[in-house]
Amino acid sequence: MSDVLSVDTPVYAFSAERKLSMKDLLEYFVKHGSMRVSDLHLKVGCPPIYRVDGSLQRLKGAALDNATVQALVQSILGEENWQRLEEGRSVDGSYITETMQFRLNAFFDNDGLAVAIRALEDDPPPVEEVGFPNAAWHDIVGRQHGLVLVTGITGAGKSTTIASLIRRIAETRPCRIITLEDPIEYRLASKAAMVSQREVGRDVPSYERGLRDCLREDPDVIFVGEMRDRDSTSWTLTAAETGHLVFSTLHTRDVRGTVTRVLDMFPPSRQDEVASQLSLGLSYILCQKLIPRQDGKGRVVAMEILNNTYATANLIRLAKVEQIYSILQSRTRDVPEERMITLERSLALLVASGTVAPLEAEKWANHASAFVDEMQRVQEART
């Protein structure tokens, strides 16, 4: 790569009088915080576009041409990753400033070069500030073994929730924590615990290899960035079954869909076996969405929580996932034996507190009729 550019080099003609550098574009994240501004998209033919409170907003500037996008991407990728991009037509990377870190994917589309940049805070928030609707997090950080799945769509804050839980464990328990991430999003300090973070592609070739290694490295707590395929899922279930506390993520919209997704990763001949393994190893499923606040100041977590009690485990073992929702609706007391909640009830509570507007909450509900019922129940409980 000739003429290596710095992130400080002004290359984007924002207006006739002003040029912006990649550093200038990234400062927008610092100004507003990654909880509000999560992503930056650069694409030929469009001005820079930020995702603010979950919605795309265009910068009021000139459209980017191919040379400008190339210069901006070169400045943040570095020479080695730029060569990988040219050879493979897409590349993952990361960039760290004094106050923030970013993960990015550069790729080519029909119009030319493009890049998606995701902002990550240096430190996860305290677990009390994540937005749990009950005290389930107390149970999770105190557990010695079991599988905790945090699920949701891309950008729902799954990694932040897990990092907050693991950080609390690292602060309070003398144990061995090993993470497998692609890429590493939050740097976790070894305090009471000893923490080793391994990046897939840099420190270990795959999740499967990392999990095989991990089980020989005396871990107490394991974080698997994502259960991507049958092999990584199988090893993750095995780790939970053999006495470790394991965290992982899936892209699913609700608890029932999470159980179904895990089972569907395996052929029909193995699904009964996997259902039994999951019923024994599972601890919690947390399925979350980030909902715009009514006051316009960012987003708040709405969360569906499944606690794998004896009754829940029996339904999972028998693959009767259609009956799980009724347990979520009925086992809602904030005591260790229950602590379950549907997404619809979580949304109704946010509406009742004035945090989220009713129409906005209804838009994010998985089941509109159930949300209306929960709104009525919450109102009746308060009168």
C-alpha positions in Angstrom: 0.0 0.0 0.0 1.6 3.2 -1.1 1.2 6.6 0.6 0.0 5.2 3.9 -2.6 7.6 5.4 -3.1 8.6 9.0 -6.5 8.7 10.7 -5.7 12.4 11.2 -5.5 13.1 7.4 -8.5 15.2 6.2 -9.8 13.4 3.1 -13.6 13.7 3.1 -14.9 17.0 1.6 -17.7 17.5 4.0 -18.4 20.9 2.4 -16.6 23.4 0.2 -14.9 24.9 3.2 -14.2 21.8 5.4 -12.5 18.4 5.1 -12.9 15.7 7.7 -10.5 12.8 8.6 -11.5 9.4 9.9 -10.6 10.6 13.4 -13.1 13.4 13.0 -15.8 10.9 11.9 -15.0 8.7 14.9 -15.2 11.7 17.3 -19.0 11.6 16.8 -19.1 8.4 18.9 -17.1 10.0 21.6 -19.3 13.0 21.7 -22.6 11.1 22.0 -21.5 7.7 23.5 -21.7 4.3 22.0 -25.0 3.5 23.9 -26.6 6.1 21.6 -24.4 6.0 18.5 -23.6 2.4 17.7 -22.4 2.2 14.1 -20.9 4.2 11.2 -21.4 3.2 7.6 -19.2 4.5 4.8 -20.3 3.6 1.2 -19.7 5.0 -2.2 -22.6 7.3 -3.3 -23.8 8.1 0.2 -22.6 10.5 2.9 -21.4 9.0 6.1 -24.3 7.4 7.9 -24.5 6.8 11.7 -26.9 4.5 13.6 -28.3 6.6 16.4 -30.7 5.0 18.9 -31.2 2.2 16.5 -32.1 4.3 13.4 -29.8 5.3 10.5 -29.1 9.0 10.2 -27.2 10.6 7.3 -24.5 13.2 7.9 -25.5 16.4 6.1 -22.5 16.4 3.8 -21.4 15.4 0.3 -21.7 11.9 -1.0 -18.5 9.8 -0.7 -16.7 8.8 -3.9 -14.6 5.6 -4.2 -11.3 7.4 -3.7 -12.5 9.0 -0.5 -13.8 5.7 0.9 -10.6 4.0 0.0 -8.5 6.7 1.8 -10.7 6.5 4.9 -10.6 2.7 5.1 -6.8 2.6 4.4 -6.2 5.0 7.3 -8.0 2.8 9.8 -7.2 -0.7 8.5 -3.4 -0.6 8.3 -1.3 -2.1 5.6 -1.6 -5.8 6.6 -5.4 -5.8 6.7 -5.6 -3.7 3.6 -3.7 -6.5 1.7 -6.2 -9.1 3.1 -9.1 -6.9 1.9 -7.7 -6.8 -1.6 -7.1 -10.5 -1.7 -10.3 -11.7 0.1 -12.7 -8.9 -0.8 -13.7 -8.5 2.8 -11.8 -8.2 6.1 -12.5 -7.9 9.8 -10.5 -5.5 11.9 -10.3 -3.3 15.0 -9.1 0.1 16.0 -8.4 1.5 19.4 -8.3 5.2 20.5 -7.5 6.6 24.0 -11.1 6.6 24.9 -12.9 4.0 22.7 -12.4 0.9 20.6 -14.0 -0.1 17.4 -14.6 -3.3 15.4 -15.1 -3.0 11.7 -15.7 -5.0 8.5 -14.6 -3.6 5.2 -16.0 -5.2 2.0 -16.8 -4.5 -1.6 -20.4 -4.1 -3.0 -21.8 -3.2 -6.4 -20.8 0.4 -6.0 -17.3 -0.2 -4.7 -15.6 -0.2 -1.2 -17.7 0.0 1.9 -17.1 -0.3 5.7 -19.2 -0.9 8.8 -17.7 0.4 12.0 -19.2 -0.6 15.4 -18.3 1.4 18.5 -17.3 -0.4 21.8 -16.8 1.1 25.1 -13.6 0.4 27.0 -15.4 -0.9 30.0 -18.9 -2.5 30.2 -21.4 -0.8 32.5 -21.9 -2.1 36.1 -24.3 -5.0 35.9 -26.9 -3.0 38.0 -27.1 -0.6 35.0 -27.7 -3.1 32.3 -31.4 -3.1 32.7 -32.4 -6.5 34.2 -36.1 -6.4 35.1 -35.5 -8.6 38.1 -32.6 -9.9 40.2 -31.7 -12.8 37.9 -28.2 -11.4 37.5 -27.5 -12.2 41.2 -28.2 -15.8 40.5 -26.0 -15.9 37.4 -22.9 -14.3 38.9 -23.2 -16.6 41.9 -23.4 -19.8 39.8 -20.6 -22.3 39.7 -21.7 -24.2 36.5 -24.3 -24.2 33.8 -24.9 -22.5 30.4 -26.1 -18.9 30.2 -27.3 -17.9 26.7 -27.7 -14.2 25.9 -29.7 -13.8 22.6 -31.1 -11.2 20.4 -30.7 -9.5 17.0 -27.4 -7.9 16.0 -26.8 -4.7 18.0 -29.1 -5.7 20.9 -26.3 -5.4 23.5 -25.6 -9.1 24.0 -21.9 -8.7 24.4 -22.3 -5.8 26.8 -24.6 -7.8 29.0 -22.2 -10.8 29.1 -19.2 -8.5 29.7 -20.9 -6.8 32.6 -21.7 -10.2 34.2 -18.2 -11.6 33.7 -16.6 -8.4 35.0 -18.7 -8.7 38.2 -17.5 -12.3 38.6 -13.9 -11.2 37.9 -14.2 -8.6 40.6 -15.6 -10.8 43.3 -14.6 -14.4 42.8 -11.1 -16.0 42.8 -11.5 -18.1 39.7 -10.1 -18.8 36.2 -11.9 -17.0 33.3 -11.2 -17.8 29.6 -12.9 -16.1 26.8 -13.0 -16.9 23.0 -14.1 -13.9 21.0 -14.2 -12.6 17.4 -13.1 -9.9 18.0 -12.4 -9.1 21.6 -14.9 -6.3 22.5 -14.2 -5.4 26.1 -10.9 -5.7 27.9 -11.5 -7.4 31.2 -9.0 -6.9 34.0 -7.8 -9.7 36.3 -8.9 -8.6 39.7 -10.0 -11.4 42.1 -10.1 -13.7 39.1 -7.4 -14.5 36.5 -8.7 -13.6 33.0 -7.4 -14.8 29.6 -9.0 -13.4 26.5 -8.3 -15.2 23.2 -9.3 -13.7 19.8 -10.4 -16.1 17.1 -8.2 -15.8 14.1 -5.3 -14.2 16.1 -4.8 -16.4 19.2 -6.7 -19.5 18.1 -7.9 -20.6 14.6 -11.5 -21.4 15.5 -14.1 -21.6 18.3 -14.0 -25.4 18.2 -10.2 -25.5 18.6 -10.4 -22.8 21.4 -13.0 -24.9 23.3 -10.9 -28.1 22.9 -7.9 -26.2 24.3 -10.0 -24.5 27.0 -11.1 -27.6 28.7 -7.4 -28.5 29.3 -6.6 -25.0 30.7 -8.4 -25.3 34.1 -11.2 -22.8 33.5 -14.0 -22.0 35.9 -15.8 -19.6 33.7 -15.8 -19.7 29.8 -17.2 -17.2 27.4 -17.8 -18.4 23.8 -18.5 -15.4 21.6 -21.1 -17.2 19.5 -22.4 -20.7 19.0 -22.0 -20.5 15.2 -22.3 -24.1 14.1 -22.9 -27.7 15.2 -19.3 -28.2 16.4 -19.0 -25.1 18.5 -22.5 -25.7 19.9 -21.6 -29.3 20.8 -18.4 -28.3 22.6 -20.2 -25.4 24.4 -22.9 -27.8 25.7 -20.2 -30.2 26.8 -18.3 -27.5 28.7 -21.5 -26.6 30.6 -22.3 -30.2 31.3 -18.8 -30.9 32.8 -19.0 -28.4 35.6 -18.1 -25.0 34.1 -20.1 -21.7 34.0 -20.4 -21.0 30.3 -21.7 -17.9 28.5 -22.5 -17.7 24.9 -24.7 -15.9 22.3 -27.2 -16.7 19.6 -29.1 -14.5 17.1 -32.7 -15.4 18.1 -35.6 -13.2 19.0 -37.1 -15.1 21.9 -36.6 -17.9 24.4 -38.6 -20.5 22.5 -36.7 -19.7 19.3 -33.4 -20.1 21.2 -34.2 -23.6 22.3 -35.4 -24.5 18.8 -32.3 -23.0 17.2 -30.0 -25.1 19.3 -31.9 -28.3 18.6 -32.1 -27.5 14.8 -28.3 -27.3 14.6 -28.3 -31.1 14.9 -29.8 -33.8 12.6 -33.1 -35.4 13.7 -31.3 -38.5 14.9 -29.4 -36.5 17.6 -32.1 -34.0 18.7 -33.4 -36.1 21.5 -29.9 -36.5 22.9 -29.1 -32.7 22.5 -32.5 -31.8 24.1 -31.5 -33.9 27.1 -28.1 -32.4 27.3 -29.5 -28.9 27.0 -32.1 -29.5 29.7 -29.3 -30.7 32.1 -26.7 -28.0 31.3 -28.8 -24.9 30.8 -29.0 -22.3 33.5 -30.6 -19.1 32.0 -31.7 -17.7 28.6 -31.7 -14.0 28.4 -33.2 -12.6 25.2 -33.0 -8.9 24.9 -33.9 -5.9 22.7 -32.8 -2.3 22.9 -35.9 0.0 22.9 -35.8 3.8 22.2 -36.5 5.7 25.3 -39.6 8.0 25.4 -37.4 11.0 26.3 -35.2 10.5 23.3 -32.1 10.0 25.4 -30.8 6.7 24.1 -32.2 3.2 24.4 -33.2 0.8 27.3 -33.1 -3.0 27.5 -36.3 -5.0 27.4 -35.5 -8.6 28.4 -37.2 -12.0 28.3 -35.7 -14.4 30.9 -36.0 -18.1 31.3 -34.7 -19.7 34.5 -34.1 -23.5 33.9 -36.1 -24.8 36.8 -37.2 -28.5 37.0 -40.4 -27.8 35.1 -38.6 -25.9 32.4 -35.9 -28.6 32.0 -38.6 -31.2 31.6 -40.2 -29.3 28.7 -36.8 -28.8 27.0 -36.0 -32.5 27.4 -39.3 -33.5 25.8 -38.9 -30.7 23.1 -42.2 -29.2 24.1 -41.0 -25.7 23.4 -44.6 -24.4 22.7 -45.4 -24.7 26.4 -42.4 -22.7 27.6 -44.1 -19.3 27.1 -46.8 -20.2 29.7 -44.1 -20.9 32.3 -42.5 -17.5 31.5 -45.9 -15.9 32.1 -46.6 -17.6 35.5 -43.2 -17.9 37.2 -42.6 -14.1 37.6 -41.9 -13.7 41.3 -38.5 -12.2 42.0 -37.3 -15.3 44.0 -34.5 -17.7 43.0 -37.0 -20.5 42.2 -38.7 -18.3 39.6 -37.4 -15.0 38.3 -38.8 -15.4 34.8 -40.4 -12.8 32.6 -41.8 -12.5 29.0 -40.6 -9.8 26.7 -44.1 -8.4 26.7 -44.2 -8.0 30.5 -40.8 -6.4 30.4 -42.1 -3.9 27.9 -45.3 -3.3 29.9 -43.2 -2.5 33.0 -41.1 0.0 31.0 -44.3 1.7 29.7 -45.7 1.8 33.3 -42.5 3.5 34.5 -42.7 6.1 31.8 -39.5 5.0 30.2 -40.9 3.8 26.9 -43.9 5.1 24.9 -46.8 2.6 24.6 -46.8 2.5 20.8 -43.1 2.1 20.7 -43.3 -0.9 23.1 -46.0 -2.5 21.1 -43.9 -2.2 17.9 -41.1 -4.3 19.6 -43.3 -6.9 21.2 -43.1 -10.4 19.8 -46.8 -11.0 20.5 -49.0 -7.9 20.3 -52.0 -9.5 22.0 -49.9 -10.8 24.9 -48.4 -7.2 25.2 -51.9 -5.8 25.5 -52.8 -8.4 28.2 -49.6 -7.6 30.1 -50.3 -3.8 30.0 -53.7 -4.5 31.6 -52.2 -6.8 34.3 -49.5 -4.2 35.2 -52.1 -1.5 35.4 -54.3 -3.6 37.6 -51.4 -4.5 39.9 -50.7 -0.8 40.4 -54.3 0.2 41.3 
